[in-house]
Amino acid sequence: MDLKSSSEDYLETILLLSRSTDGLHAYQVADAMGFSKPSVSVALKKLRDLDMLTVDDDGHIHLTDAGREAAERVYRRHSVLFDWLVSNGVPEDSALEDACAMEHILSEDTFLMIERLYQTAAV
């Protein structure tokens, strides 16, 4: 399923936050992303409608299998691209911004080529 960049960013943020906290709430996502709680609530509803996440009776956010798969794919792309850019001399702040943009727009073939180049150079 093709997700919009913003949906992928939400899923990635939820994945990362859920690794360090039990019982993730919308306000934590809003704080981490710098968005208002109402904006986050709208985005979370869209992701629930896409069966990417659930919210339990206590307001805890949980990724579904499909949501976790999408989040891990985006995070992997982000991590590889960031590391590759930094290893090629791009300053970390620029690499972070560029990796965030690139993770959404590169084709799978192009990403896999970059990943192979990075892994080969790292050996």
Jmol script that loads the backbone (N, CA, C; Angstrom):
load data "model"
ATOM      1  N   MET A   1       0.840  -1.171   0.000  1.00  0.00           N
ATOM      2  CA  MET A   1       0.000   0.000   0.000  1.00  0.00           C
ATOM      3  C   MET A   1       0.885   1.233   0.000  1.00  0.00           C
ATOM      4  N   ASP A   2       0.564   2.163  -0.880  1.00  0.00           N
ATOM      5  CA  ASP A   2       1.300   3.422  -0.933  1.00  0.00           C
ATOM      6  C   ASP A   2       0.730   4.372   0.097  1.00  0.00           C
ATOM      7  N   LEU A   3       1.581   4.819   0.984  1.00  0.00           N
ATOM      8  CA  LEU A   3       1.196   5.784   1.998  1.00  0.00           C
ATOM      9  C   LEU A   3       1.786   7.132   1.648  1.00  0.00           C
ATOM     10  N   LYS A   4       1.150   8.195   2.105  1.00  0.00           N
ATOM     11  CA  LYS A   4       1.710   9.528   1.936  1.00  0.00           C
ATOM     12  C   LYS A   4       2.905   9.681   2.863  1.00  0.00           C
ATOM     13  N   SER A   5       3.792  10.595   2.499  1.00  0.00           N
ATOM     14  CA  SER A   5       4.982  10.845   3.309  1.00  0.00           C
ATOM     15  C   SER A   5       4.631  11.159   4.751  1.00  0.00           C
ATOM     16  N   SER A   6       3.590  11.954   4.954  1.00  0.00           N
ATOM     17  CA  SER A   6       3.219  12.327   6.320  1.00  0.00           C
ATOM     18  C   SER A   6       2.769  11.109   7.119  1.00  0.00           C
ATOM     19  N   SER A   7       2.041  10.198   6.491  1.00  0.00           N
ATOM     20  CA  SER A   7       1.614   8.972   7.174  1.00  0.00           C
ATOM     21  C   SER A   7       2.820   8.120   7.536  1.00  0.00           C
ATOM     22  N   GLU A   8       3.778   8.040   6.615  1.00  0.00           N
ATOM     23  CA  GLU A   8       4.999   7.288   6.900  1.00  0.00           C
ATOM     24  C   GLU A   8       5.762   7.909   8.065  1.00  0.00           C
ATOM     25  N   ASP A   9       5.794   9.240   8.119  1.00  0.00           N
ATOM     26  CA  ASP A   9       6.476   9.920   9.227  1.00  0.00           C
ATOM     27  C   ASP A   9       5.803   9.615  10.564  1.00  0.00           C
ATOM     28  N   TYR A  10       4.478   9.608  10.573  1.00  0.00           N
ATOM     29  CA  TYR A  10       3.758   9.260  11.801  1.00  0.00           C
ATOM     30  C   TYR A  10       4.079   7.834  12.221  1.00  0.00           C
ATOM     31  N   LEU A  11       4.031   6.909  11.283  1.00  0.00           N
ATOM     32  CA  LEU A  11       4.306   5.507  11.620  1.00  0.00           C
ATOM     33  C   LEU A  11       5.722   5.342  12.151  1.00  0.00           C
ATOM     34  N   GLU A  12       6.672   5.992  11.519  1.00  0.00           N
ATOM     35  CA  GLU A  12       8.070   5.907  11.967  1.00  0.00           C
ATOM     36  C   GLU A  12       8.216   6.473  13.382  1.00  0.00           C
ATOM     37  N   THR A  13       7.589   7.601  13.633  1.00  0.00           N
ATOM     38  CA  THR A  13       7.652   8.212  14.966  1.00  0.00           C
ATOM     39  C   THR A  13       7.010   7.312  16.008  1.00  0.00           C
ATOM     40  N   ILE A  14       5.866   6.744  15.692  1.00  0.00           N
ATOM     41  CA  ILE A  14       5.187   5.837  16.621  1.00  0.00           C
ATOM     42  C   ILE A  14       6.060   4.626  16.911  1.00  0.00           C
ATOM     43  N   LEU A  15       6.684   4.077  15.884  1.00  0.00           N
ATOM     44  CA  LEU A  15       7.581   2.935  16.076  1.00  0.00           C
ATOM     45  C   LEU A  15       8.698   3.289  17.050  1.00  0.00           C
ATOM     46  N   LEU A  16       9.363   4.400  16.807  1.00  0.00           N
ATOM     47  CA  LEU A  16      10.493   4.789  17.651  1.00  0.00           C
ATOM     48  C   LEU A  16      10.060   5.112  19.077  1.00  0.00           C
ATOM     49  N   LEU A  17       8.963   5.817  19.236  1.00  0.00           N
ATOM     50  CA  LEU A  17       8.478   6.145  20.577  1.00  0.00           C
ATOM     51  C   LEU A  17       8.031   4.896  21.329  1.00  0.00           C
ATOM     52  N   SER A  18       7.413   3.971  20.622  1.00  0.00           N
ATOM     53  CA  SER A  18       6.907   2.767  21.283  1.00  0.00           C
ATOM     54  C   SER A  18       8.035   1.868  21.775  1.00  0.00           C
ATOM     55  N   ARG A  19       9.229   2.053  21.231  1.00  0.00           N
ATOM     56  CA  ARG A  19      10.380   1.270  21.686  1.00  0.00           C
ATOM     57  C   ARG A  19      10.866   1.723  23.061  1.00  0.00           C
ATOM     58  N   SER A  20      10.528   2.963  23.428  1.00  0.00           N
ATOM     59  CA  SER A  20      11.047   3.497  24.683  1.00  0.00           C
ATOM     60  C   SER A  20       9.966   3.779  25.721  1.00  0.00           C
ATOM     61  N   THR A  21       8.733   3.461  25.424  1.00  0.00           N
ATOM     62  CA  THR A  21       7.662   3.723  26.381  1.00  0.00           C
ATOM     63  C   THR A  21       6.565   2.682  26.251  1.00  0.00           C
ATOM     64  N   ASP A  22       5.965   2.380  27.363  1.00  0.00           N
ATOM     65  CA  ASP A  22       4.766   1.547  27.358  1.00  0.00           C
ATOM     66  C   ASP A  22       3.578   2.489  27.373  1.00  0.00           C
ATOM     67  N   GLY A  23       2.552   2.153  26.646  1.00  0.00           N
ATOM     68  CA  GLY A  23       1.355   2.962  26.672  1.00  0.00           C
ATOM     69  C   GLY A  23       1.501   4.302  25.979  1.00  0.00           C
ATOM     70  N   LEU A  24       1.884   4.279  24.721  1.00  0.00           N
ATOM     71  CA  LEU A  24       2.085   5.493  23.934  1.00  0.00           C
ATOM     72  C   LEU A  24       0.752   6.200  23.703  1.00  0.00           C
ATOM     73  N   HIS A  25       0.740   7.508  23.931  1.00  0.00           N
ATOM     74  CA  HIS A  25      -0.456   8.331  23.735  1.00  0.00           C
ATOM     75  C   HIS A  25      -0.241   9.355  22.623  1.00  0.00           C
ATOM     76  N   ALA A  26      -1.346   9.886  22.111  1.00  0.00           N
ATOM     77  CA  ALA A  26      -1.303  10.864  21.022  1.00  0.00           C
ATOM     78  C   ALA A  26      -0.510  12.112  21.402  1.00  0.00           C
ATOM     79  N   TYR A  27      -0.618  12.558  22.651  1.00  0.00           N
ATOM     80  CA  TYR A  27       0.103  13.776  23.032  1.00  0.00           C
ATOM     81  C   TYR A  27       1.619  13.573  22.920  1.00  0.00           C
ATOM     82  N   GLN A  28       2.094  12.337  23.145  1.00  0.00           N
ATOM     83  CA  GLN A  28       3.523  12.063  23.012  1.00  0.00           C
ATOM     84  C   GLN A  28       3.960  12.141  21.554  1.00  0.00           C
ATOM     85  N   VAL A  29       3.106  11.665  20.670  1.00  0.00           N
ATOM     86  CA  VAL A  29       3.383  11.764  19.233  1.00  0.00           C
ATOM     87  C   VAL A  29       3.390  13.236  18.828  1.00  0.00           C
ATOM     88  N   ALA A  30       2.416  13.993  19.306  1.00  0.00           N
ATOM     89  CA  ALA A  30       2.343  15.424  19.003  1.00  0.00           C
ATOM     90  C   ALA A  30       3.602  16.142  19.483  1.00  0.00           C
ATOM     91  N   ASP A  31       4.024  15.856  20.715  1.00  0.00           N
ATOM     92  CA  ASP A  31       5.235  16.484  21.257  1.00  0.00           C
ATOM     93  C   ASP A  31       6.467  16.141  20.422  1.00  0.00           C
ATOM     94  N   ALA A  32       6.597  14.866  20.072  1.00  0.00           N
ATOM     95  CA  ALA A  32       7.779  14.418  19.329  1.00  0.00           C
ATOM     96  C   ALA A  32       7.841  15.024  17.932  1.00  0.00           C
ATOM     97  N   MET A  33       6.679  15.204  17.313  1.00  0.00           N
ATOM     98  CA  MET A  33       6.648  15.694  15.940  1.00  0.00           C
ATOM     99  C   MET A  33       6.483  17.205  15.852  1.00  0.00           C
ATOM    100  N   GLY A  34       6.176  17.843  16.977  1.00  0.00           N
ATOM    101  CA  GLY A  34       5.986  19.290  16.971  1.00  0.00           C
ATOM    102  C   GLY A  34       4.679  19.730  16.347  1.00  0.00           C
ATOM    103  N   PHE A  35       3.661  18.859  16.411  1.00  0.00           N
ATOM    104  CA  PHE A  35       2.349  19.166  15.849  1.00  0.00           C
ATOM    105  C   PHE A  35       1.343  19.338  16.978  1.00  0.00           C
ATOM    106  N   SER A  36       0.216  19.951  16.664  1.00  0.00           N
ATOM    107  CA  SER A  36      -0.844  20.098  17.660  1.00  0.00           C
ATOM    108  C   SER A  36      -1.534  18.750  17.863  1.00  0.00           C
ATOM    109  N   LYS A  37      -2.096  18.571  19.047  1.00  0.00           N
ATOM    110  CA  LYS A  37      -2.807  17.326  19.334  1.00  0.00           C
ATOM    111  C   LYS A  37      -3.987  17.121  18.371  1.00  0.00           C
ATOM    112  N   PRO A  38      -4.767  18.164  18.037  1.00  0.00           N
ATOM    113  CA  PRO A  38      -5.851  17.949  17.065  1.00  0.00           C
ATOM    114  C   PRO A  38      -5.339  17.458  15.709  1.00  0.00           C
ATOM    115  N   SER A  39      -4.219  17.997  15.243  1.00  0.00           N
ATOM    116  CA  SER A  39      -3.653  17.536  13.962  1.00  0.00           C
ATOM    117  C   SER A  39      -3.248  16.074  14.050  1.00  0.00           C
ATOM    118  N   VAL A  40      -2.641  15.707  15.161  1.00  0.00           N
ATOM    119  CA  VAL A  40      -2.218  14.322  15.359  1.00  0.00           C
ATOM    120  C   VAL A  40      -3.438  13.408  15.439  1.00  0.00           C
ATOM    121  N   SER A  41      -4.477  13.850  16.097  1.00  0.00           N
ATOM    122  CA  SER A  41      -5.695  13.038  16.206  1.00  0.00           C
ATOM    123  C   SER A  41      -6.290  12.740  14.834  1.00  0.00           C
ATOM    124  N   VAL A  42      -6.296  13.735  13.953  1.00  0.00           N
ATOM    125  CA  VAL A  42      -6.801  13.530  12.592  1.00  0.00           C
ATOM    126  C   VAL A  42      -5.936  12.513  11.854  1.00  0.00           C
ATOM    127  N   ALA A  43      -4.626  12.662  11.960  1.00  0.00           N
ATOM    128  CA  ALA A  43      -3.712  11.739  11.279  1.00  0.00           C
ATOM    129  C   ALA A  43      -3.856  10.324  11.831  1.00  0.00           C
ATOM    130  N   LEU A  44      -3.973  10.191  13.137  1.00  0.00           N
ATOM    131  CA  LEU A  44      -4.123   8.860  13.737  1.00  0.00           C
ATOM    132  C   LEU A  44      -5.422   8.210  13.301  1.00  0.00           C
ATOM    133  N   LYS A  45      -6.488   8.996  13.164  1.00  0.00           N
ATOM    134  CA  LYS A  45      -7.754   8.428  12.690  1.00  0.00           C
ATOM    135  C   LYS A  45      -7.590   7.873  11.268  1.00  0.00           C
ATOM    136  N   LYS A  46      -6.894   8.628  10.424  1.00  0.00           N
ATOM    137  CA  LYS A  46      -6.651   8.155   9.054  1.00  0.00           C
ATOM    138  C   LYS A  46      -5.862   6.841   9.071  1.00  0.00           C
ATOM    139  N   LEU A  47      -4.856   6.763   9.946  1.00  0.00           N
ATOM    140  CA  LEU A  47      -4.055   5.540  10.034  1.00  0.00           C
ATOM    141  C   LEU A  47      -4.864   4.386  10.611  1.00  0.00           C
ATOM    142  N   ARG A  48      -5.769   4.679  11.532  1.00  0.00           N
ATOM    143  CA  ARG A  48      -6.676   3.625  12.034  1.00  0.00           C
ATOM    144  C   ARG A  48      -7.569   3.128  10.906  1.00  0.00           C
ATOM    145  N   ASP A  49      -8.091   4.054  10.106  1.00  0.00           N
ATOM    146  CA  ASP A  49      -8.962   3.687   8.985  1.00  0.00           C
ATOM    147  C   ASP A  49      -8.234   2.830   7.954  1.00  0.00           C
ATOM    148  N   LEU A  50      -6.917   3.004   7.870  1.00  0.00           N
ATOM    149  CA  LEU A  50      -6.092   2.207   6.952  1.00  0.00           C
ATOM    150  C   LEU A  50      -5.596   0.916   7.605  1.00  0.00           C
ATOM    151  N   ASP A  51      -6.046   0.651   8.834  1.00  0.00           N
ATOM    152  CA  ASP A  51      -5.634  -0.531   9.595  1.00  0.00           C
ATOM    153  C   ASP A  51      -4.132  -0.571   9.839  1.00  0.00           C
ATOM    154  N   MET A  52      -3.543   0.609  10.046  1.00  0.00           N
ATOM    155  CA  MET A  52      -2.119   0.693  10.351  1.00  0.00           C
ATOM    156  C   MET A  52      -1.865   0.736  11.849  1.00  0.00           C
ATOM    157  N   LEU A  53      -2.882   1.143  12.604  1.00  0.00           N
ATOM    158  CA  LEU A  53      -2.737   1.182  14.057  1.00  0.00           C
ATOM    159  C   LEU A  53      -4.092   1.029  14.715  1.00  0.00           C
ATOM    160  N   THR A  54      -4.040   0.748  16.004  1.00  0.00           N
ATOM    161  CA  THR A  54      -5.237   0.688  16.836  1.00  0.00           C
ATOM    162  C   THR A  54      -5.002   1.573  18.054  1.00  0.00           C
ATOM    163  N   VAL A  55      -6.075   1.984  18.657  1.00  0.00           N
ATOM    164  CA  VAL A  55      -6.017   2.730  19.911  1.00  0.00           C
ATOM    165  C   VAL A  55      -6.926   2.003  20.885  1.00  0.00           C
ATOM    166  N   ASP A  56      -6.356   1.566  22.007  1.00  0.00           N
ATOM    167  CA  ASP A  56      -7.151   0.790  22.963  1.00  0.00           C
ATOM    168  C   ASP A  56      -8.002   1.710  23.848  1.00  0.00           C
ATOM    169  N   ASP A  57      -8.767   1.110  24.735  1.00  0.00           N
ATOM    170  CA  ASP A  57      -9.686   1.864  25.597  1.00  0.00           C
ATOM    171  C   ASP A  57      -8.976   2.862  26.506  1.00  0.00           C
ATOM    172  N   ASP A  58      -7.700   2.630  26.780  1.00  0.00           N
ATOM    173  CA  ASP A  58      -6.919   3.549  27.610  1.00  0.00           C
ATOM    174  C   ASP A  58      -6.231   4.638  26.787  1.00  0.00           C
ATOM    175  N   GLY A  59      -6.479   4.648  25.477  1.00  0.00           N
ATOM    176  CA  GLY A  59      -5.861   5.650  24.605  1.00  0.00           C
ATOM    177  C   GLY A  59      -4.451   5.314  24.167  1.00  0.00           C
ATOM    178  N   HIS A  60      -4.027   4.071  24.415  1.00  0.00           N
ATOM    179  CA  HIS A  60      -2.682   3.642  24.002  1.00  0.00           C
ATOM    180  C   HIS A  60      -2.678   3.280  22.516  1.00  0.00           C
ATOM    181  N   ILE A  61      -1.665   3.762  21.830  1.00  0.00           N
ATOM    182  CA  ILE A  61      -1.518   3.531  20.392  1.00  0.00           C
ATOM    183  C   ILE A  61      -0.694   2.274  20.173  1.00  0.00           C
ATOM    184  N   HIS A  62      -1.169   1.411  19.269  1.00  0.00           N
ATOM    185  CA  HIS A  62      -0.464   0.175  18.929  1.00  0.00           C
ATOM    186  C   HIS A  62      -0.422   0.033  17.410  1.00  0.00           C
ATOM    187  N   LEU A  63       0.741  -0.240  16.872  1.00  0.00           N
ATOM    188  CA  LEU A  63       0.852  -0.516  15.442  1.00  0.00           C
ATOM    189  C   LEU A  63       0.296  -1.904  15.150  1.00  0.00           C
ATOM    190  N   THR A  64      -0.435  -2.022  14.060  1.00  0.00           N
ATOM    191  CA  THR A  64      -0.846  -3.337  13.581  1.00  0.00           C
ATOM    192  C   THR A  64       0.351  -3.972  12.880  1.00  0.00           C
ATOM    193  N   ASP A  65       0.210  -5.206  12.465  1.00  0.00           N
ATOM    194  CA  ASP A  65       1.304  -5.844  11.718  1.00  0.00           C
ATOM    195  C   ASP A  65       1.639  -5.039  10.466  1.00  0.00           C
ATOM    196  N   ALA A  66       0.606  -4.594   9.757  1.00  0.00           N
ATOM    197  CA  ALA A  66       0.835  -3.799   8.539  1.00  0.00           C
ATOM    198  C   ALA A  66       1.480  -2.459   8.875  1.00  0.00           C
ATOM    199  N   GLY A  67       1.053  -1.842   9.955  1.00  0.00           N
ATOM    200  CA  GLY A  67       1.635  -0.570  10.375  1.00  0.00           C
ATOM    201  C   GLY A  67       3.082  -0.718  10.793  1.00  0.00           C
ATOM    202  N   ARG A  68       3.369  -1.788  11.531  1.00  0.00           N
ATOM    203  CA  ARG A  68       4.747  -2.040  11.971  1.00  0.00           C
ATOM    204  C   ARG A  68       5.648  -2.312  10.760  1.00  0.00           C
ATOM    205  N   GLU A  69       5.147  -3.075   9.809  1.00  0.00           N
ATOM    206  CA  GLU A  69       5.928  -3.374   8.602  1.00  0.00           C
ATOM    207  C   GLU A  69       6.248  -2.091   7.834  1.00  0.00           C
ATOM    208  N   ALA A  70       5.253  -1.227   7.668  1.00  0.00           N
ATOM    209  CA  ALA A  70       5.471   0.038   6.952  1.00  0.00           C
ATOM    210  C   ALA A  70       6.437   0.927   7.727  1.00  0.00           C
ATOM    211  N   ALA A  71       6.269   1.007   9.048  1.00  0.00           N
ATOM    212  CA  ALA A  71       7.139   1.843   9.880  1.00  0.00           C
ATOM    213  C   ALA A  71       8.573   1.351   9.840  1.00  0.00           C
ATOM    214  N   GLU A  72       8.763   0.053   9.924  1.00  0.00           N
ATOM    215  CA  GLU A  72      10.123  -0.496   9.903  1.00  0.00           C
ATOM    216  C   GLU A  72      10.776  -0.300   8.542  1.00  0.00           C
ATOM    217  N   ARG A  73       9.995  -0.352   7.473  1.00  0.00           N
ATOM    218  CA  ARG A  73      10.536  -0.109   6.134  1.00  0.00           C
ATOM    219  C   ARG A  73      11.031   1.329   6.026  1.00  0.00           C
ATOM    220  N   VAL A  74      10.236   2.274   6.490  1.00  0.00           N
ATOM    221  CA  VAL A  74      10.621   3.686   6.421  1.00  0.00           C
ATOM    222  C   VAL A  74      11.829   3.942   7.317  1.00  0.00           C
ATOM    223  N   TYR A  75      11.825   3.377   8.512  1.00  0.00           N
ATOM    224  CA  TYR A  75      12.946   3.594   9.430  1.00  0.00           C
ATOM    225  C   TYR A  75      14.236   2.995   8.878  1.00  0.00           C
ATOM    226  N   ARG A  76      14.146   1.838   8.250  1.00  0.00           N
ATOM    227  CA  ARG A  76      15.336   1.225   7.632  1.00  0.00           C
ATOM    228  C   ARG A  76      15.880   2.127   6.540  1.00  0.00           C
ATOM    229  N   ARG A  77      14.997   2.622   5.684  1.00  0.00           N
ATOM    230  CA  ARG A  77      15.421   3.518   4.613  1.00  0.00           C
ATOM    231  C   ARG A  77      16.073   4.766   5.205  1.00  0.00           C
ATOM    232  N   HIS A  78      15.422   5.342   6.210  1.00  0.00           N
ATOM    233  CA  HIS A  78      15.946   6.542   6.857  1.00  0.00           C
ATOM    234  C   HIS A  78      17.337   6.285   7.430  1.00  0.00           C
ATOM    235  N   SER A  79      17.479   5.195   8.147  1.00  0.00           N
ATOM    236  CA  SER A  79      18.754   4.879   8.811  1.00  0.00           C
ATOM    237  C   SER A  79      19.873   4.666   7.808  1.00  0.00           C
ATOM    238  N   VAL A  80      19.604   3.888   6.777  1.00  0.00           N
ATOM    239  CA  VAL A  80      20.628   3.618   5.763  1.00  0.00           C
ATOM    240  C   VAL A  80      21.015   4.906   5.041  1.00  0.00           C
ATOM    241  N   LEU A  81      20.018   5.686   4.648  1.00  0.00           N
ATOM    242  CA  LEU A  81      20.308   6.924   3.917  1.00  0.00           C
ATOM    243  C   LEU A  81      21.079   7.916   4.784  1.00  0.00           C
ATOM    244  N   PHE A  82      20.675   8.064   6.042  1.00  0.00           N
ATOM    245  CA  PHE A  82      21.387   8.961   6.949  1.00  0.00           C
ATOM    246  C   PHE A  82      22.836   8.513   7.109  1.00  0.00           C
ATOM    247  N   ASP A  83      23.036   7.229   7.406  1.00  0.00           N
ATOM    248  CA  ASP A  83      24.394   6.716   7.600  1.00  0.00           C
ATOM    249  C   ASP A  83      25.239   6.871   6.341  1.00  0.00           C
ATOM    250  N   TRP A  84      24.646   6.600   5.193  1.00  0.00           N
ATOM    251  CA  TRP A  84      25.359   6.716   3.917  1.00  0.00           C
ATOM    252  C   TRP A  84      25.783   8.160   3.665  1.00  0.00           C
ATOM    253  N   LEU A  85      24.863   9.084   3.894  1.00  0.00           N
ATOM    254  CA  LEU A  85      25.180  10.495   3.676  1.00  0.00           C
ATOM    255  C   LEU A  85      26.294  10.960   4.623  1.00  0.00           C
ATOM    256  N   VAL A  86      26.187  10.619   5.894  1.00  0.00           N
ATOM    257  CA  VAL A  86      27.203  11.018   6.878  1.00  0.00           C
ATOM    258  C   VAL A  86      28.547  10.398   6.521  1.00  0.00           C
ATOM    259  N   SER A  87      28.537   9.128   6.107  1.00  0.00           N
ATOM    260  CA  SER A  87      29.801   8.455   5.771  1.00  0.00           C
ATOM    261  C   SER A  87      30.462   9.068   4.540  1.00  0.00           C
ATOM    262  N   ASN A  88      29.685   9.823   3.770  1.00  0.00           N
ATOM    263  CA  ASN A  88      30.229  10.497   2.595  1.00  0.00           C
ATOM    264  C   ASN A  88      30.469  11.987   2.843  1.00  0.00           C
ATOM    265  N   GLY A  89      30.506  12.358   4.129  1.00  0.00           N
ATOM    266  CA  GLY A  89      30.918  13.707   4.482  1.00  0.00           C
ATOM    267  C   GLY A  89      29.816  14.744   4.628  1.00  0.00           C
ATOM    268  N   VAL A  90      28.574  14.341   4.517  1.00  0.00           N
ATOM    269  CA  VAL A  90      27.480  15.306   4.695  1.00  0.00           C
ATOM    270  C   VAL A  90      27.322  15.576   6.192  1.00  0.00           C
ATOM    271  N   PRO A  91      27.249  16.839   6.608  1.00  0.00           N
ATOM    272  CA  PRO A  91      27.050  17.137   8.032  1.00  0.00           C
ATOM    273  C   PRO A  91      25.753  16.496   8.548  1.00  0.00           C
ATOM    274  N   GLU A  92      25.775  16.072   9.809  1.00  0.00           N
ATOM    275  CA  GLU A  92      24.648  15.322  10.361  1.00  0.00           C
ATOM    276  C   GLU A  92      23.318  16.053  10.256  1.00  0.00           C
ATOM    277  N   ASP A  93      23.300  17.366  10.492  1.00  0.00           N
ATOM    278  CA  ASP A  93      22.023  18.079  10.417  1.00  0.00           C
ATOM    279  C   ASP A  93      21.462  18.067   8.995  1.00  0.00           C
ATOM    280  N   SER A  94      22.321  18.241   8.006  1.00  0.00           N
ATOM    281  CA  SER A  94      21.890  18.164   6.609  1.00  0.00           C
ATOM    282  C   SER A  94      21.503  16.741   6.239  1.00  0.00           C
ATOM    283  N   ALA A  95      22.282  15.765   6.702  1.00  0.00           N
ATOM    284  CA  ALA A  95      21.995  14.360   6.400  1.00  0.00           C
ATOM    285  C   ALA A  95      20.651  13.951   6.967  1.00  0.00           C
ATOM    286  N   LEU A  96      20.331  14.431   8.160  1.00  0.00           N
ATOM    287  CA  LEU A  96      19.048  14.107   8.782  1.00  0.00           C
ATOM    288  C   LEU A  96      17.893  14.643   7.944  1.00  0.00           C
ATOM    289  N   GLU A  97      17.988  15.894   7.551  1.00  0.00           N
ATOM    290  CA  GLU A  97      16.943  16.520   6.738  1.00  0.00           C
ATOM    291  C   GLU A  97      16.827  15.834   5.379  1.00  0.00           C
ATOM    292  N   ASP A  98      17.961  15.573   4.737  1.00  0.00           N
ATOM    293  CA  ASP A  98      17.945  14.952   3.412  1.00  0.00           C
ATOM    294  C   ASP A  98      17.440  13.513   3.471  1.00  0.00           C
ATOM    295  N   ALA A  99      17.859  12.762   4.486  1.00  0.00           N
ATOM    296  CA  ALA A  99      17.398  11.375   4.614  1.00  0.00           C
ATOM    297  C   ALA A  99      15.891  11.335   4.809  1.00  0.00           C
ATOM    298  N   CYS A 100      15.356  12.282   5.583  1.00  0.00           N
ATOM    299  CA  CYS A 100      13.909  12.350   5.806  1.00  0.00           C
ATOM    300  C   CYS A 100      13.153  12.570   4.496  1.00  0.00           C
ATOM    301  N   ALA A 101      13.712  13.379   3.616  1.00  0.00           N
ATOM    302  CA  ALA A 101      13.073  13.627   2.328  1.00  0.00           C
ATOM    303  C   ALA A 101      13.264  12.437   1.387  1.00  0.00           C
ATOM    304  N   MET A 102      14.484  11.928   1.323  1.00  0.00           N
ATOM    305  CA  MET A 102      14.811  10.856   0.384  1.00  0.00           C
ATOM    306  C   MET A 102      14.093   9.557   0.690  1.00  0.00           C
ATOM    307  N   GLU A 103      13.864   9.270   1.976  1.00  0.00           N
ATOM    308  CA  GLU A 103      13.249   8.002   2.350  1.00  0.00           C
ATOM    309  C   GLU A 103      11.887   7.818   1.701  1.00  0.00           C
ATOM    310  N   HIS A 104      11.232   8.905   1.360  1.00  0.00           N
ATOM    311  CA  HIS A 104       9.882   8.837   0.801  1.00  0.00           C
ATOM    312  C   HIS A 104       9.852   8.808  -0.721  1.00  0.00           C
ATOM    313  N   ILE A 105      10.892   9.316  -1.363  1.00  0.00           N
ATOM    314  CA  ILE A 105      10.794   9.511  -2.811  1.00  0.00           C
ATOM    315  C   ILE A 105      11.613   8.536  -3.648  1.00  0.00           C
ATOM    316  N   LEU A 106      12.615   7.899  -3.043  1.00  0.00           N
ATOM    317  CA  LEU A 106      13.453   6.991  -3.831  1.00  0.00           C
ATOM    318  C   LEU A 106      12.689   5.717  -4.178  1.00  0.00           C
ATOM    319  N   SER A 107      12.883   5.264  -5.404  1.00  0.00           N
ATOM    320  CA  SER A 107      12.321   3.969  -5.779  1.00  0.00           C
ATOM    321  C   SER A 107      13.024   2.877  -4.986  1.00  0.00           C
ATOM    322  N   GLU A 108      12.416   1.728  -4.908  1.00  0.00           N
ATOM    323  CA  GLU A 108      13.039   0.607  -4.200  1.00  0.00           C
ATOM    324  C   GLU A 108      14.355   0.210  -4.865  1.00  0.00           C
ATOM    325  N   ASP A 109      14.393   0.233  -6.191  1.00  0.00           N
ATOM    326  CA  ASP A 109      15.629  -0.120  -6.907  1.00  0.00           C
ATOM    327  C   ASP A 109      16.762   0.843  -6.564  1.00  0.00           C
ATOM    328  N   THR A 110      16.472   2.134  -6.544  1.00  0.00           N
ATOM    329  CA  THR A 110      17.497   3.123  -6.225  1.00  0.00           C
ATOM    330  C   THR A 110      17.946   2.986  -4.781  1.00  0.00           C
ATOM    331  N   PHE A 111      16.989   2.800  -3.875  1.00  0.00           N
ATOM    332  CA  PHE A 111      17.359   2.621  -2.470  1.00  0.00           C
ATOM    333  C   PHE A 111      18.250   1.400  -2.289  1.00  0.00           C
ATOM    334  N   LEU A 112      17.901   0.283  -2.909  1.00  0.00           N
ATOM    335  CA  LEU A 112      18.704  -0.940  -2.769  1.00  0.00           C
ATOM    336  C   LEU A 112      20.112  -0.746  -3.330  1.00  0.00           C
ATOM    337  N   MET A 113      20.240   0.029  -4.407  1.00  0.00           N
ATOM    338  CA  MET A 113      21.558   0.320  -4.969  1.00  0.00           C
ATOM    339  C   MET A 113      22.382   1.131  -3.970  1.00  0.00           C
ATOM    340  N   ILE A 114      21.774   2.147  -3.367  1.00  0.00           N
ATOM    341  CA  ILE A 114      22.480   2.959  -2.364  1.00  0.00           C
ATOM    342  C   ILE A 114      22.854   2.096  -1.162  1.00  0.00           C
ATOM    343  N   GLU A 115      21.941   1.254  -0.739  1.00  0.00           N
ATOM    344  CA  GLU A 115      22.224   0.372   0.400  1.00  0.00           C
ATOM    345  C   GLU A 115      23.406  -0.546   0.096  1.00  0.00           C
ATOM    346  N   ARG A 116      23.440  -1.098  -1.120  1.00  0.00           N
ATOM    347  CA  ARG A 116      24.588  -1.963  -1.505  1.00  0.00           C
ATOM    348  C   ARG A 116      25.879  -1.171  -1.534  1.00  0.00           C
ATOM    349  N   LEU A 117      25.843   0.032  -2.099  1.00  0.00           N
ATOM    350  CA  LEU A 117      27.047   0.874  -2.124  1.00  0.00           C
ATOM    351  C   LEU A 117      27.544   1.175  -0.710  1.00  0.00           C
ATOM    352  N   TYR A 118      26.632   1.501   0.180  1.00  0.00           N
ATOM    353  CA  TYR A 118      26.993   1.829   1.544  1.00  0.00           C
ATOM    354  C   TYR A 118      27.577   0.615   2.253  1.00  0.00           C
ATOM    355  N   GLN A 119      26.935  -0.540   2.088  1.00  0.00           N
ATOM    356  CA  GLN A 119      27.426  -1.754   2.743  1.00  0.00           C
ATOM    357  C   GLN A 119      28.787  -2.166   2.201  1.00  0.00           C
ATOM    358  N   THR A 120      28.986  -2.021   0.910  1.00  0.00           N
ATOM    359  CA  THR A 120      30.273  -2.362   0.307  1.00  0.00           C
ATOM    360  C   THR A 120      31.369  -1.436   0.807  1.00  0.00           C
ATOM    361  N   ALA A 121      31.064  -0.155   0.918  1.00  0.00           N
ATOM    362  CA  ALA A 121      32.053   0.821   1.404  1.00  0.00           C
ATOM    363  C   ALA A 121      32.357   0.622   2.881  1.00  0.00           C
ATOM    364  N   ALA A 122      31.389   0.116   3.632  1.00  0.00           N
ATOM    365  CA  ALA A 122      31.568  -0.062   5.068  1.00  0.00           C
ATOM    366  C   ALA A 122      32.398  -1.295   5.413  1.00  0.00           C
ATOM    367  N   VAL A 123      32.575  -2.179   4.443  1.00  0.00           N
ATOM    368  CA  VAL A 123      33.332  -3.417   4.697  1.00  0.00           C
ATOM    369  C   VAL A 123      34.798  -3.190   4.677  1.00  0.00           C
TER     370      VAL A 123
END
end "model"
wireframe off; spacefill off
backbone 0.3
color backbone group
